[in-house]
């Protein structure tokens, strides 16, 4: 393997696919330090989920999916309401717009297809551009939020004349036990971590929130801005890190975990040592 992490200790904050990312780090010659920075908390959304099923069944309905997990949760809630088949049939007729590959994969698992797919790197910018190609004026629409609950997309659809029902299937929260994250903050500041890989913007926000609670926010930013190599999976996460005072040193062209670790290995191979 030409590019190697050269034994670098790489902090991973991923929660859903922690083992997969850790394997990638080991395969490229690094030592993973796994400290999940978030957990998914299911929200009580039966009422909005039911309204969204009603809307999806209407003629000309548009469904915008920001998340695969959220779509899966919506389907699960529909099942508890004994309306899963109804939702499945409605999605088959609706105009379905997906932000990234994860909701597309959930649809495929259900035997359904996306009408419109936002192109890579699947940020809000591409999602909005994909929705620009769909006439939503005076149409009923459903927006399935991810755990962040950002208002940019539903507000944009509403501004274009759609009647929007929003569903918040889950939320992102800090881990119940934040001690490992507190330890990671101190390890980063204490030069015991060589690189940190961020796969979502919320990971960055949570890490800085924990640092703030320790009175170490500035020290964390200084470490991430200096000797520790920071890699972000894509432009949205990169912008958040920059806003937090820790602009990433590495951002892969393709927004995937594999491309992220390859780009990190390439960077460390060029420098000959951790940043």
One Martini backbone bead per residue (centre of mass of N, CA, C, O) as a GRO file, in nm:
protein
  275
    1UNK     BB    1   0.092   0.039   0.027
    2UNK     BB    2   0.163   0.365  -0.043
    3UNK     BB    3  -0.043   0.476   0.163
    4UNK     BB    4   0.002   0.587   0.506
    5UNK     BB    5  -0.056   0.637   0.859
    6UNK     BB    6   0.202   0.560   1.028
    7UNK     BB    7   0.062   0.491   1.319
    8UNK     BB    8  -0.160   0.672   1.362
    9UNK     BB    9  -0.375   0.830   1.588
   10UNK     BB   10  -0.727   0.790   1.527
   11UNK     BB   11  -1.002   0.971   1.575
   12UNK     BB   12  -1.341   0.841   1.626
   13UNK     BB   13  -1.698   0.964   1.612
   14UNK     BB   14  -1.849   0.734   1.516
   15UNK     BB   15  -2.157   0.536   1.554
   16UNK     BB   16  -2.284   0.354   1.327
   17UNK     BB   17  -1.970   0.291   1.172
   18UNK     BB   18  -1.724   0.221   1.356
   19UNK     BB   19  -1.597  -0.055   1.259
   20UNK     BB   20  -1.552   0.024   0.965
   21UNK     BB   21  -1.362   0.265   1.018
   22UNK     BB   22  -1.151   0.115   1.186
   23UNK     BB   23  -1.068  -0.081   0.959
   24UNK     BB   24  -0.960   0.134   0.768
   25UNK     BB   25  -0.735   0.234   0.951
   26UNK     BB   26  -0.583  -0.035   0.980
   27UNK     BB   27  -0.540  -0.088   0.672
   28UNK     BB   28  -0.365   0.203   0.674
   29UNK     BB   29  -0.179   0.200   0.947
   30UNK     BB   30  -0.363   0.258   1.195
   31UNK     BB   31  -0.495   0.388   1.515
   32UNK     BB   32  -0.787   0.350   1.662
   33UNK     BB   33  -1.009   0.596   1.836
   34UNK     BB   34  -1.314   0.521   1.981
   35UNK     BB   35  -1.554   0.811   2.011
   36UNK     BB   36  -1.857   0.864   2.038
   37UNK     BB   37  -2.058   1.181   1.976
   38UNK     BB   38  -2.338   1.018   1.943
   39UNK     BB   39  -2.701   0.984   1.951
   40UNK     BB   40  -3.003   0.829   1.881
   41UNK     BB   41  -3.329   0.980   1.927
   42UNK     BB   42  -3.636   0.900   1.955
   43UNK     BB   43  -3.933   1.045   1.846
   44UNK     BB   44  -4.245   1.173   1.889
   45UNK     BB   45  -4.428   1.121   1.557
   46UNK     BB   46  -4.721   1.021   1.497
   47UNK     BB   47  -4.878   1.270   1.406
   48UNK     BB   48  -4.689   1.365   1.170
   49UNK     BB   49  -4.676   1.091   1.025
   50UNK     BB   50  -4.978   1.077   0.958
   51UNK     BB   51  -4.995   1.339   0.797
   52UNK     BB   52  -4.780   1.250   0.587
   53UNK     BB   53  -4.944   1.021   0.469
   54UNK     BB   54  -5.180   1.187   0.369
   55UNK     BB   55  -5.009   1.367   0.179
   56UNK     BB   56  -4.872   1.143   0.003
   57UNK     BB   57  -5.161   1.045  -0.115
   58UNK     BB   58  -5.169   1.281  -0.281
   59UNK     BB   59  -5.192   1.449  -0.556
   60UNK     BB   60  -4.866   1.553  -0.632
   61UNK     BB   61  -4.674   1.468  -0.426
   62UNK     BB   62  -4.395   1.565  -0.213
   63UNK     BB   63  -4.082   1.398  -0.115
   64UNK     BB   64  -3.835   1.486   0.128
   65UNK     BB   65  -3.512   1.326   0.184
   66UNK     BB   66  -3.247   1.353   0.434
   67UNK     BB   67  -3.290   1.040   0.538
   68UNK     BB   68  -3.273   0.704   0.610
   69UNK     BB   69  -3.347   0.682   0.908
   70UNK     BB   70  -3.607   0.852   0.889
   71UNK     BB   71  -3.754   0.668   0.691
   72UNK     BB   72  -3.747   0.414   0.866
   73UNK     BB   73  -3.906   0.541   1.101
   74UNK     BB   74  -4.162   0.610   0.944
   75UNK     BB   75  -4.228   0.319   0.869
   76UNK     BB   76  -4.247   0.217   1.163
   77UNK     BB   77  -4.475   0.403   1.254
   78UNK     BB   78  -4.676   0.311   1.040
   79UNK     BB   79  -4.695   0.024   1.155
   80UNK     BB   80  -4.817   0.107   1.436
   81UNK     BB   81  -5.069   0.238   1.261
   82UNK     BB   82  -5.145   0.047   1.022
   83UNK     BB   83  -4.985   0.217   0.747
   84UNK     BB   84  -4.758   0.095   0.565
   85UNK     BB   85  -4.893   0.024   0.296
   86UNK     BB   86  -4.996   0.309   0.244
   87UNK     BB   87  -4.717   0.443   0.230
   88UNK     BB   88  -4.597   0.271   0.008
   89UNK     BB   89  -4.806   0.350  -0.210
   90UNK     BB   90  -4.756   0.656  -0.197
   91UNK     BB   91  -4.448   0.654  -0.270
   92UNK     BB   92  -4.491   0.525  -0.556
   93UNK     BB   93  -4.646   0.809  -0.659
   94UNK     BB   94  -4.453   1.002  -0.568
   95UNK     BB   95  -4.232   1.269  -0.541
   96UNK     BB   96  -3.894   1.170  -0.482
   97UNK     BB   97  -3.644   1.334  -0.281
   98UNK     BB   98  -3.290   1.289  -0.249
   99UNK     BB   99  -2.990   1.366  -0.097
  100UNK     BB  100  -2.886   1.061  -0.071
  101UNK     BB  101  -2.803   0.717  -0.054
  102UNK     BB  102  -2.965   0.627   0.200
  103UNK     BB  103  -3.264   0.667   0.110
  104UNK     BB  104  -3.229   0.501  -0.146
  105UNK     BB  105  -3.172   0.231   0.000
  106UNK     BB  106  -3.443   0.213   0.149
  107UNK     BB  107  -3.620   0.214  -0.099
  108UNK     BB  108  -3.499  -0.038  -0.230
  109UNK     BB  109  -3.577  -0.231   0.004
  110UNK     BB  110  -3.896  -0.152  -0.069
  111UNK     BB  111  -3.922  -0.127  -0.392
  112UNK     BB  112  -3.818   0.167  -0.440
  113UNK     BB  113  -3.791   0.499  -0.592
  114UNK     BB  114  -3.629   0.773  -0.698
  115UNK     BB  115  -3.690   1.058  -0.877
  116UNK     BB  116  -3.470   1.234  -0.716
  117UNK     BB  117  -3.111   1.306  -0.709
  118UNK     BB  118  -2.866   1.421  -0.540
  119UNK     BB  119  -2.561   1.517  -0.581
  120UNK     BB  120  -2.256   1.530  -0.528
  121UNK     BB  121  -2.201   1.572  -0.180
  122UNK     BB  122  -2.495   1.591  -0.043
  123UNK     BB  123  -2.586   1.866   0.025
  124UNK     BB  124  -2.796   2.122   0.064
  125UNK     BB  125  -2.728   2.246  -0.208
  126UNK     BB  126  -2.802   1.992  -0.382
  127UNK     BB  127  -3.086   1.956  -0.273
  128UNK     BB  128  -3.200   2.227  -0.372
  129UNK     BB  129  -3.130   2.184  -0.670
  130UNK     BB  130  -3.313   1.937  -0.705
  131UNK     BB  131  -3.577   2.093  -0.620
  132UNK     BB  132  -3.577   2.302  -0.855
  133UNK     BB  133  -3.689   2.066  -1.059
  134UNK     BB  134  -3.950   2.103  -0.874
  135UNK     BB  135  -4.285   2.166  -0.873
  136UNK     BB  136  -4.438   2.308  -0.564
  137UNK     BB  137  -4.663   2.476  -0.638
  138UNK     BB  138  -4.951   2.403  -0.482
  139UNK     BB  139  -4.823   2.166  -0.312
  140UNK     BB  140  -4.779   1.877  -0.147
  141UNK     BB  141  -4.549   1.825   0.136
  142UNK     BB  142  -4.264   1.632   0.254
  143UNK     BB  143  -4.039   1.646   0.544
  144UNK     BB  144  -3.749   1.460   0.638
  145UNK     BB  145  -3.562   1.469   0.902
  146UNK     BB  146  -3.290   1.493   1.063
  147UNK     BB  147  -3.126   1.528   1.371
  148UNK     BB  148  -3.087   1.852   1.335
  149UNK     BB  149  -3.339   2.032   1.219
  150UNK     BB  150  -3.309   2.197   0.979
  151UNK     BB  151  -3.468   2.480   0.790
  152UNK     BB  152  -3.384   2.531   0.496
  153UNK     BB  153  -3.559   2.339   0.320
  154UNK     BB  154  -3.855   2.380   0.421
  155UNK     BB  155  -3.848   2.687   0.379
  156UNK     BB  156  -3.797   2.678   0.072
  157UNK     BB  157  -4.054   2.522  -0.006
  158UNK     BB  158  -4.254   2.722   0.116
  159UNK     BB  159  -4.156   2.974  -0.053
  160UNK     BB  160  -4.260   2.808  -0.325
  161UNK     BB  161  -4.576   2.713  -0.234
  162UNK     BB  162  -4.586   2.494  -0.027
  163UNK     BB  163  -4.737   2.231   0.165
  164UNK     BB  164  -4.585   2.154   0.474
  165UNK     BB  165  -4.480   1.848   0.622
  166UNK     BB  166  -4.317   1.764   0.922
  167UNK     BB  167  -4.058   1.524   1.024
  168UNK     BB  168  -3.922   1.410   1.352
  169UNK     BB  169  -3.785   1.104   1.419
  170UNK     BB  170  -3.507   1.230   1.527
  171UNK     BB  171  -3.218   1.281   1.744
  172UNK     BB  172  -2.925   1.445   1.840
  173UNK     BB  173  -2.709   1.332   2.098
  174UNK     BB  174  -2.542   1.289   2.353
  175UNK     BB  175  -2.396   1.086   2.527
  176UNK     BB  176  -2.464   0.964   2.832
  177UNK     BB  177  -2.148   0.925   2.833
  178UNK     BB  178  -1.888   1.183   2.839
  179UNK     BB  179  -1.609   1.081   2.933
  180UNK     BB  180  -1.472   0.994   2.665
  181UNK     BB  181  -1.482   1.282   2.544
  182UNK     BB  182  -1.317   1.417   2.760
  183UNK     BB  183  -1.066   1.242   2.711
  184UNK     BB  184  -1.024   1.328   2.416
  185UNK     BB  185  -0.972   1.623   2.458
  186UNK     BB  186  -0.715   1.574   2.633
  187UNK     BB  187  -0.561   1.409   2.416
  188UNK     BB  188  -0.546   1.630   2.205
  189UNK     BB  189  -0.406   1.844   2.383
  190UNK     BB  190  -0.177   1.615   2.479
  191UNK     BB  191  -0.063   1.464   2.215
  192UNK     BB  192  -0.234   1.160   2.178
  193UNK     BB  193  -0.327   1.271   1.895
  194UNK     BB  194  -0.298   1.289   1.534
  195UNK     BB  195  -0.609   1.240   1.443
  196UNK     BB  196  -0.933   1.363   1.311
  197UNK     BB  197  -1.251   1.215   1.225
  198UNK     BB  198  -1.520   1.365   1.041
  199UNK     BB  199  -1.869   1.269   0.943
  200UNK     BB  200  -2.005   1.511   1.109
  201UNK     BB  201  -2.105   1.811   1.237
  202UNK     BB  202  -2.206   1.714   1.521
  203UNK     BB  203  -1.938   1.609   1.623
  204UNK     BB  204  -1.801   1.882   1.642
  205UNK     BB  205  -2.003   2.020   1.830
  206UNK     BB  206  -1.979   1.817   2.065
  207UNK     BB  207  -1.677   1.841   2.119
  208UNK     BB  208  -1.693   2.149   2.187
  209UNK     BB  209  -1.898   2.128   2.415
  210UNK     BB  210  -1.719   1.960   2.600
  211UNK     BB  211  -1.485   2.158   2.610
  212UNK     BB  212  -1.649   2.388   2.734
  213UNK     BB  213  -1.717   2.231   3.003
  214UNK     BB  214  -1.385   2.227   3.061
  215UNK     BB  215  -1.242   2.496   2.957
  216UNK     BB  216  -1.113   2.386   2.640
  217UNK     BB  217  -1.176   2.520   2.365
  218UNK     BB  218  -0.915   2.672   2.279
  219UNK     BB  219  -0.724   2.428   2.306
  220UNK     BB  220  -0.862   2.255   2.095
  221UNK     BB  221  -0.841   2.447   1.853
  222UNK     BB  222  -0.531   2.465   1.860
  223UNK     BB  223  -0.474   2.163   1.809
  224UNK     BB  224  -0.646   2.137   1.541
  225UNK     BB  225  -0.479   2.377   1.402
  226UNK     BB  226  -0.215   2.219   1.433
  227UNK     BB  227  -0.081   1.909   1.489
  228UNK     BB  228  -0.359   1.809   1.423
  229UNK     BB  229  -0.523   1.616   1.200
  230UNK     BB  230  -0.795   1.724   0.997
  231UNK     BB  231  -1.085   1.535   0.888
  232UNK     BB  232  -1.338   1.574   0.637
  233UNK     BB  233  -1.591   1.428   0.451
  234UNK     BB  234  -1.708   1.729   0.388
  235UNK     BB  235  -1.820   2.054   0.337
  236UNK     BB  236  -2.010   2.080   0.581
  237UNK     BB  237  -1.810   1.988   0.798
  238UNK     BB  238  -1.589   2.189   0.723
  239UNK     BB  239  -1.747   2.449   0.790
  240UNK     BB  240  -1.797   2.390   1.086
  241UNK     BB  241  -1.500   2.373   1.170
  242UNK     BB  242  -1.428   2.659   1.085
  243UNK     BB  243  -1.634   2.799   1.277
  244UNK     BB  244  -1.482   2.658   1.537
  245UNK     BB  245  -1.153   2.682   1.461
  246UNK     BB  246  -1.108   2.392   1.269
  247UNK     BB  247  -0.981   2.362   0.993
  248UNK     BB  248  -0.930   2.140   0.764
  249UNK     BB  249  -0.666   1.961   0.603
  250UNK     BB  250  -0.885   1.737   0.504
  251UNK     BB  251  -1.075   1.687   0.186
  252UNK     BB  252  -1.244   1.493   0.003
  253UNK     BB  253  -1.389   1.462  -0.300
  254UNK     BB  254  -1.526   1.219  -0.176
  255UNK     BB  255  -1.813   1.147   0.033
  256UNK     BB  256  -1.637   0.913   0.214
  257UNK     BB  257  -1.481   0.703   0.423
  258UNK     BB  258  -1.272   0.587   0.232
  259UNK     BB  259  -1.174   0.859   0.109
  260UNK     BB  260  -1.089   0.986   0.377
  261UNK     BB  261  -0.862   0.782   0.457
  262UNK     BB  262  -0.697   0.807   0.200
  263UNK     BB  263  -0.644   1.114   0.226
  264UNK     BB  264  -0.500   1.096   0.495
  265UNK     BB  265  -0.272   0.905   0.408
  266UNK     BB  266  -0.162   1.088   0.188
  267UNK     BB  267  -0.090   1.324   0.372
  268UNK     BB  268   0.104   1.165   0.568
  269UNK     BB  269   0.297   1.063   0.344
  270UNK     BB  270   0.395   1.350   0.260
  271UNK     BB  271   0.488   1.450   0.555
  272UNK     BB  272   0.586   1.179   0.736
  273UNK     BB  273   0.372   1.291   0.949
  274UNK     BB  274   0.201   1.418   1.158
  275UNK     BB  275   0.085   1.749   1.158
   0.00000   0.00000   0.00000
